[in-house]
Amino acid sequence: MQSYAKKVLVVLCGTAAVIMIAGTMSLVTLRSADATTKYAAQTGKPCAQCHQDPTGSMKLTPFGEKFQANGHELPKDPSK
């Protein structure tokens, strides 16, 4: 009977650990994309100007990286 209790405890602790790890990973990895229509409306540019995937991919184009680094403001010089 004592062996059975140990097995149950191991299974319960293992399950709790898996749930905690999955929960932590979901908090870390499920960050929403910063692609919002707010920036498109602010700049008058399409989402694809900054995002390689215009549906909200976190992978930015070189223009998008500059836009982000500039505090989500367009550069003063329109040629940039």
N, CA, C and O atoms as a GROMACS GRO file, in nm:
protein
  320
    1MET      N    1   0.082  -0.119   0.000
    1MET     CA    2   0.000   0.000   0.000
    1MET      C    3   0.087   0.126   0.000
    1MET      O    4   0.051   0.225  -0.064
    2GLN      N    5   0.198   0.123   0.070
    2GLN     CA    6   0.286   0.239   0.076
    2GLN      C    7   0.347   0.267  -0.061
    2GLN      O    8   0.366   0.383  -0.098
    3SER      N    9   0.379   0.164  -0.137
    3SER     CA   10   0.434   0.180  -0.271
    3SER      C   11   0.331   0.248  -0.362
    3SER      O   12   0.368   0.332  -0.444
    4TYR      N   13   0.204   0.212  -0.350
    4TYR     CA   14   0.098   0.273  -0.430
    4TYR      C   15   0.085   0.422  -0.399
    4TYR      O   16   0.067   0.503  -0.489
    5ALA      N   17   0.095   0.458  -0.273
    5ALA     CA   18   0.085   0.598  -0.232
    5ALA      C   19   0.200   0.679  -0.289
    5ALA      O   20   0.182   0.794  -0.330
    6LYS      N   21   0.320   0.621  -0.293
    6LYS     CA   22   0.434   0.690  -0.350
    6LYS      C   23   0.414   0.714  -0.499
    6LYS      O   24   0.446   0.821  -0.550
    7LYS      N   25   0.360   0.614  -0.569
    7LYS     CA   26   0.335   0.627  -0.713
    7LYS      C   27   0.232   0.737  -0.740
    7LYS      O   28   0.247   0.815  -0.834
    8VAL      N   29   0.129   0.742  -0.659
    8VAL     CA   30   0.026   0.845  -0.675
    8VAL      C   31   0.086   0.982  -0.651
    8VAL      O   32   0.058   1.076  -0.725
    9LEU      N   33   0.167   0.994  -0.549
    9LEU     CA   34   0.231   1.122  -0.518
    9LEU      C   35   0.323   1.166  -0.632
    9LEU      O   36   0.324   1.284  -0.668
   10VAL      N   37   0.400   1.074  -0.688
   10VAL     CA   38   0.488   1.106  -0.800
   10VAL      C   39   0.407   1.152  -0.920
   10VAL      O   40   0.443   1.250  -0.985
   11VAL      N   41   0.297   1.083  -0.949
   11VAL     CA   42   0.212   1.122  -1.063
   11VAL      C   43   0.150   1.259  -1.039
   11VAL      O   44   0.147   1.342  -1.130
   12LEU      N   45   0.102   1.284  -0.920
   12LEU     CA   46   0.041   1.414  -0.889
   12LEU      C   47   0.144   1.527  -0.896
   12LEU      O   48   0.115   1.633  -0.952
   13CYS      N   49   0.261   1.506  -0.842
   13CYS     CA   50   0.366   1.608  -0.848
   13CYS      C   51   0.412   1.632  -0.992
   13CYS      O   52   0.436   1.745  -1.032
   14GLY      N   53   0.424   1.525  -1.068
   14GLY     CA   54   0.462   1.538  -1.208
   14GLY      C   55   0.358   1.615  -1.287
   14GLY      O   56   0.392   1.700  -1.370
   15THR      N   57   0.231   1.585  -1.262
   15THR     CA   58   0.123   1.655  -1.331
   15THR      C   59   0.122   1.803  -1.293
   15THR      O   60   0.104   1.890  -1.378
   16ALA      N   61   0.140   1.830  -1.165
   16ALA     CA   62   0.144   1.970  -1.120
   16ALA      C   63   0.261   2.043  -1.184
   16ALA      O   64   0.247   2.159  -1.223
   17ALA      N   65   0.375   1.979  -1.195
   17ALA     CA   66   0.493   2.041  -1.255
   17ALA      C   67   0.468   2.071  -1.403
   17ALA      O   68   0.504   2.178  -1.452
   18VAL      N   69   0.406   1.977  -1.474
   18VAL     CA   70   0.376   1.997  -1.616
   18VAL      C   71   0.279   2.114  -1.633
   18VAL      O   72   0.297   2.196  -1.723
   19ILE      N   73   0.179   2.122  -1.550
   19ILE     CA   74   0.081   2.231  -1.558
   19ILE      C   75   0.149   2.364  -1.530
   19ILE      O   76   0.122   2.463  -1.598
   20MET      N   77   0.236   2.369  -1.431
   20MET     CA   78   0.305   2.494  -1.399
   20MET      C   79   0.399   2.536  -1.511
   20MET      O   80   0.407   2.654  -1.545
   21ILE      N   81   0.471   2.441  -1.569
   21ILE     CA   82   0.562   2.472  -1.679
   21ILE      C   83   0.484   2.522  -1.800
   21ILE      O   84   0.522   2.621  -1.862
   22ALA      N   85   0.375   2.452  -1.834
   22ALA     CA   86   0.293   2.494  -1.948
   22ALA      C   87   0.233   2.632  -1.924
   22ALA      O   88   0.228   2.714  -2.016
   23GLY      N   89   0.187   2.659  -1.805
   23GLY     CA   90   0.131   2.790  -1.773
   23GLY      C   91   0.234   2.900  -1.784
   23GLY      O   92   0.206   3.008  -1.837
   24THR      N   93   0.353   2.874  -1.734
   24THR     CA   94   0.460   2.973  -1.742
   24THR      C   95   0.500   2.998  -1.887
   24THR      O   96   0.522   3.112  -1.927
   25MET      N   97   0.511   2.891  -1.965
   25MET     CA   98   0.548   2.907  -2.106
   25MET      C   99   0.442   2.985  -2.182
   25MET      O  100   0.475   3.065  -2.270
   26SER      N  101   0.315   2.964  -2.150
   26SER     CA  102   0.210   3.036  -2.222
   26SER      C  103   0.215   3.185  -2.188
   26SER      O  104   0.184   3.269  -2.273
   27LEU      N  105   0.254   3.219  -2.068
   27LEU     CA  106   0.266   3.360  -2.032
   27LEU      C  107   0.385   3.424  -2.102
   27LEU      O  108   0.380   3.542  -2.137
   28VAL      N  109   0.489   3.348  -2.123
   28VAL     CA  110   0.610   3.401  -2.184
   28VAL      C  111   0.598   3.406  -2.336
   28VAL      O  112   0.638   3.504  -2.398
   29THR      N  113   0.542   3.301  -2.397
   29THR     CA  114   0.543   3.291  -2.542
   29THR      C  115   0.418   3.347  -2.610
   29THR      O  116   0.424   3.380  -2.728
   30LEU      N  117   0.308   3.359  -2.541
   30LEU     CA  118   0.186   3.406  -2.605
   30LEU      C  119   0.170   3.556  -2.589
   30LEU      O  120   0.071   3.605  -2.533
   31ARG      N  121   0.266   3.627  -2.638
   31ARG     CA  122   0.261   3.773  -2.635
   31ARG      C  123   0.190   3.819  -2.761
   31ARG      O  124   0.220   3.771  -2.871
   32SER      N  125   0.097   3.909  -2.746
   32SER     CA  126   0.024   3.953  -2.864
   32SER      C  127   0.115   4.037  -2.953
   32SER      O  128   0.207   4.104  -2.907
   33ALA      N  129   0.086   4.031  -3.081
   33ALA     CA  130   0.164   4.110  -3.177
   33ALA      C  131   0.136   4.257  -3.157
   33ALA      O  132   0.027   4.297  -3.116
   34ASP      N  133   0.236   4.337  -3.187
   34ASP     CA  134   0.221   4.481  -3.174
   34ASP      C  135   0.156   4.542  -3.299
   34ASP      O  136   0.135   4.664  -3.306
   35ALA      N  137   0.126   4.458  -3.396
   35ALA     CA  138   0.064   4.510  -3.518
   35ALA      C  139  -0.080   4.549  -3.486
   35ALA      O  140  -0.164   4.464  -3.460
   36THR      N  141  -0.104   4.677  -3.488
   36THR     CA  142  -0.240   4.725  -3.463
   36THR      C  143  -0.277   4.824  -3.571
   36THR      O  144  -0.192   4.888  -3.633
   37THR      N  145  -0.404   4.837  -3.592
   37THR     CA  146  -0.451   4.932  -3.692
   37THR      C  147  -0.422   5.075  -3.647
   37THR      O  148  -0.427   5.168  -3.727
   38LYS      N  149  -0.394   5.092  -3.519
   38LYS     CA  150  -0.361   5.225  -3.466
   38LYS      C  151  -0.239   5.282  -3.537
   38LYS      O  152  -0.239   5.399  -3.577
   39TYR      N  153  -0.135   5.201  -3.553
   39TYR     CA  154  -0.014   5.250  -3.619
   39TYR      C  155  -0.040   5.276  -3.767
   39TYR      O  156   0.013   5.372  -3.823
   40ALA      N  157  -0.118   5.192  -3.831
   40ALA     CA  158  -0.150   5.214  -3.972
   40ALA      C  159  -0.227   5.345  -3.987
   40ALA      O  160  -0.201   5.421  -4.080
   41ALA      N  161  -0.320   5.371  -3.897
   41ALA     CA  162  -0.397   5.496  -3.904
   41ALA      C  163  -0.308   5.616  -3.873
   41ALA      O  164  -0.322   5.722  -3.934
   42GLN      N  165  -0.216   5.600  -3.778
   42GLN     CA  166  -0.126   5.708  -3.738
   42GLN      C  167  -0.032   5.746  -3.853
   42GLN      O  168  -0.005   5.864  -3.874
   43THR      N  169   0.017   5.646  -3.925
   43THR     CA  170   0.119   5.672  -4.026
   43THR      C  171   0.064   5.682  -4.167
   43THR      O  172   0.128   5.741  -4.255
   44GLY      N  173  -0.056   5.626  -4.191
   44GLY     CA  174  -0.110   5.620  -4.326
   44GLY      C  175  -0.043   5.514  -4.410
   44GLY      O  176  -0.063   5.509  -4.532
   45LYS      N  177   0.036   5.428  -4.347
   45LYS     CA  178   0.107   5.321  -4.417
   45LYS      C  179   0.037   5.188  -4.392
   45LYS      O  180  -0.027   5.171  -4.288
   46PRO      N  181   0.046   5.094  -4.487
   46PRO     CA  182  -0.013   4.962  -4.465
   46PRO      C  183   0.068   4.882  -4.362
   46PRO      O  184   0.185   4.913  -4.338
   47CYS      N  185   0.007   4.783  -4.303
   47CYS     CA  186   0.074   4.700  -4.202
   47CYS      C  187   0.200   4.634  -4.260
   47CYS      O  188   0.299   4.616  -4.190
   48ALA      N  189   0.193   4.598  -4.389
   48ALA     CA  190   0.306   4.532  -4.454
   48ALA      C  191   0.428   4.623  -4.466
   48ALA      O  192   0.537   4.576  -4.499
   49GLN      N  193   0.413   4.750  -4.441
   49GLN     CA  194   0.528   4.841  -4.443
   49GLN      C  195   0.624   4.804  -4.331
   49GLN      O  196   0.746   4.812  -4.348
   50CYS      N  197   0.571   4.764  -4.217
   50CYS     CA  198   0.654   4.732  -4.101
   50CYS      C  199   0.666   4.582  -4.076
   50CYS      O  200   0.769   4.536  -4.026
   51HIS      N  201   0.564   4.506  -4.109
   51HIS     CA  202   0.561   4.363  -4.077
   51HIS      C  203   0.578   4.279  -4.202
   51HIS      O  204   0.516   4.305  -4.305
   52GLN      N  205   0.664   4.177  -4.193
   52GLN     CA  206   0.683   4.087  -4.306
   52GLN      C  207   0.555   4.011  -4.337
   52GLN      O  208   0.526   3.983  -4.453
   53ASP      N  209   0.478   3.978  -4.234
   53ASP     CA  210   0.346   3.917  -4.251
   53ASP      C  211   0.245   4.020  -4.203
   53ASP      O  212   0.236   4.044  -4.082
   54PRO      N  213   0.168   4.081  -4.293
   54PRO     CA  214   0.080   4.190  -4.253
   54PRO      C  215  -0.033   4.150  -4.159
   54PRO      O  216  -0.109   4.237  -4.115
   55THR      N  217  -0.048   4.021  -4.128
   55THR     CA  218  -0.151   3.980  -4.033
   55THR      C  219  -0.104   3.995  -3.890
   55THR      O  220  -0.178   3.961  -3.797
   56GLY      N  221   0.018   4.045  -3.869
   56GLY     CA  222   0.063   4.073  -3.733
   56GLY      C  223   0.184   3.996  -3.690
   56GLY      O  224   0.208   3.979  -3.570
   57SER      N  225   0.263   3.947  -3.784
   57SER     CA  226   0.385   3.876  -3.749
   57SER      C  227   0.478   3.966  -3.669
   57SER      O  228   0.485   4.086  -3.694
   58MET      N  229   0.547   3.908  -3.574
   58MET     CA  230   0.642   3.986  -3.495
   58MET      C  231   0.770   4.012  -3.575
   58MET      O  232   0.852   4.094  -3.532
   59LYS      N  233   0.789   3.947  -3.689
   59LYS     CA  234   0.907   3.968  -3.772
   59LYS      C  235   0.890   4.097  -3.850
   59LYS      O  236   0.800   4.109  -3.934
   60LEU      N  237   0.975   4.193  -3.822
   60LEU     CA  238   0.963   4.325  -3.881
   60LEU      C  239   1.052   4.340  -4.004
   60LEU      O  240   1.155   4.273  -4.017
   61THR      N  241   1.010   4.428  -4.092
   61THR     CA  242   1.092   4.468  -4.205
   61THR      C  243   1.197   4.567  -4.153
   61THR      O  244   1.184   4.615  -4.040
   62PRO      N  245   1.299   4.598  -4.231
   62PRO     CA  246   1.396   4.700  -4.186
   62PRO      C  247   1.326   4.833  -4.152
   62PRO      O  248   1.364   4.900  -4.055
   63PHE      N  249   1.225   4.872  -4.231
   63PHE     CA  250   1.151   4.994  -4.201
   63PHE      C  251   1.081   4.981  -4.066
   63PHE      O  252   1.081   5.074  -3.986
   64GLY      N  253   1.021   4.864  -4.041
   64GLY     CA  254   0.951   4.841  -3.914
   64GLY      C  255   1.045   4.845  -3.795
   64GLY      O  256   1.008   4.895  -3.688
   65GLU      N  257   1.166   4.793  -3.813
   65GLU     CA  258   1.264   4.798  -3.704
   65GLU      C  259   1.302   4.942  -3.671
   65GLU      O  260   1.315   4.979  -3.555
   66LYS      N  261   1.319   5.023  -3.775
   66LYS     CA  262   1.351   5.165  -3.754
   66LYS      C  263   1.234   5.237  -3.687
   66LYS      O  264   1.253   5.320  -3.598
   67PHE      N  265   1.112   5.206  -3.732
   67PHE     CA  266   0.992   5.266  -3.676
   67PHE      C  267   0.981   5.233  -3.527
   67PHE      O  268   0.950   5.320  -3.446
   68GLN      N  269   1.006   5.107  -3.492
   68GLN     CA  270   0.999   5.064  -3.353
   68GLN      C  271   1.108   5.132  -3.270
   68GLN      O  272   1.083   5.179  -3.160
   69ALA      N  273   1.230   5.136  -3.325
   69ALA     CA  274   1.343   5.197  -3.253
   69ALA      C  275   1.321   5.348  -3.233
   69ALA      O  276   1.376   5.407  -3.140
   70ASN      N  277   1.242   5.408  -3.319
   70ASN     CA  278   1.215   5.552  -3.310
   70ASN      C  279   1.091   5.581  -3.226
   70ASN      O  280   1.032   5.688  -3.237
   71GLY      N  281   1.052   5.486  -3.141
   71GLY     CA  282   0.937   5.508  -3.053
   71GLY      C  283   0.804   5.512  -3.126
   71GLY      O  284   0.713   5.584  -3.085
   72HIS      N  285   0.793   5.433  -3.235
   72HIS     CA  286   0.672   5.425  -3.316
   72HIS      C  287   0.635   5.561  -3.377
   72HIS      O  288   0.518   5.597  -3.386
   73GLU      N  289   0.737   5.632  -3.417
   73GLU     CA  290   0.721   5.760  -3.486
   73GLU      C  291   0.793   5.749  -3.620
   73GLU      O  292   0.900   5.689  -3.630
   74LEU      N  293   0.732   5.807  -3.723
   74LEU     CA  294   0.798   5.810  -3.853
   74LEU      C  295   0.917   5.904  -3.847
   74LEU      O  296   0.914   6.003  -3.774
   75PRO      N  297   1.023   5.876  -3.923
   75PRO     CA  298   1.137   5.967  -3.924
   75PRO      C  299   1.098   6.102  -3.983
   75PRO      O  300   1.008   6.110  -4.067
   76LYS      N  301   1.165   6.205  -3.938
   76LYS     CA  302   1.136   6.341  -3.987
   76LYS      C  303   1.167   6.353  -4.136
   76LYS      O  304   1.095   6.422  -4.209
   77ASP      N  305   1.273   6.286  -4.181
   77ASP     CA  306   1.314   6.290  -4.322
   77ASP      C  307   1.237   6.179  -4.395
   77ASP      O  308   1.262   6.061  -4.369
   78PRO      N  309   1.144   6.212  -4.485
   78PRO     CA  310   1.061   6.111  -4.551
   78PRO      C  311   1.141   6.016  -4.639
   78PRO      O  312   1.087   5.912  -4.677
   79SER      N  313   1.265   6.045  -4.672
   79SER     CA  314   1.344   5.955  -4.755
   79SER      C  315   1.396   5.835  -4.677
   79SER      O  316   1.447   5.741  -4.737
   80LYS      N  317   1.384   5.837  -4.544
   80LYS     CA  318   1.435   5.728  -4.460
   80LYS      C  319   1.330   5.622  -4.438
   80LYS      O  320   1.356   5.523  -4.370
   0.00000   0.00000   0.00000
